[in-house]
Amino acid sequence: MHLPVRPRRNRQSPAIRDLVRETDLNPGHLIYPLFFQEGTENTPIASMPGCTRWSLDGLVKEAGEAHALGVPAVVLFPRIPDELKTRDAAACAADDGLVPRAIRALKKAHPSLAVITDVALDPYNSDGHDGLVSDDGRILNDETVAVLQQQALCHARAGADIVAPSDMMDGRVAAIRSALDEAGFEAVSIMSYTAKYASAYYGPFRGALDSAPRAGDKKTYQMDPANAREALREAALDEAEGADILMVKPAGPYLDIITRLRDATPLPIAAYQVSGEYLMIKSAVAAGWLDEAKIVHESLIGIRRAGADMILTYFAKQWSAAWHAAR
Ligand code: PBG
């Protein structure tokens, strides 16, 4: 055949494939979500095989191991004891709470690790929603934002580097930004869950924290999976309100949203490979149907290729260890 153009020439050896590879993935792109609880037990999480709800000591150790592998940041998810859950979620802003204690312990043990906190009421709310719930079952936007401000300030006082509002209330980024700035925390960043969809992929996470909504669903605040233009609207708002990083969540089923945000904003884009994405891979691997190391790598490189600068993934430590071993 007379074929002057042969794309296979660029795939013919590992060396040439290295040269032409368009997308890079290294531990520095990853953020490690970690679950933790009161007490001294490290509890395996039934709904997320391979994940653990750590004690504070276990949390510090696990974060340190990931950081030593080059993972720059962790994001914290507490399991709050039932007796501290109330309808006003007041425990979310207590300076002696589980999250501020975890932040202080992590920053003391690993000063160069960036600590990111989740700002939302669901772990503290007896109603299980990210926002306050009225007596007639509505999610109260503006009242919730006032509580989120207090929660973000509490995390900043404890030394959080980045606060990450995952609640999807309107106006919360601007409100948190001004509360932080007024209190002298202008160096604390905001990673906004900009396009967070009302997704069935969060199921295993809610099992890990016993944080499922008591009644109803999250569709009046999280986005409809059918919508893409609406993500651009949320992105424009978050950018104008002062967000430093925009997030898309889930990641794998929403790669088009990552790409559209990448094209629409100069801000860094984060993508969250959520618990259901993790569990789907783990289940298929446990059944012997998929090669774990290869499928994890491919799932992450796909998210990077779509345009994510950073990925929140429960595979952060495992993938980073494999990356070092292959060197
Ligand atoms: C709650 C929150 C959720 C996740 C992160 N923060 C669950 C939800 O919105 O119901 C999900 C993460 C995952 O599934 O891995 N604010």
Residues whose N, C-alpha, C, O or C-beta is under 5 A from the ligand:
A	BS01	PBG	A120 D122 D130 S166 Y201 Y202 F205 V274 S275 G276
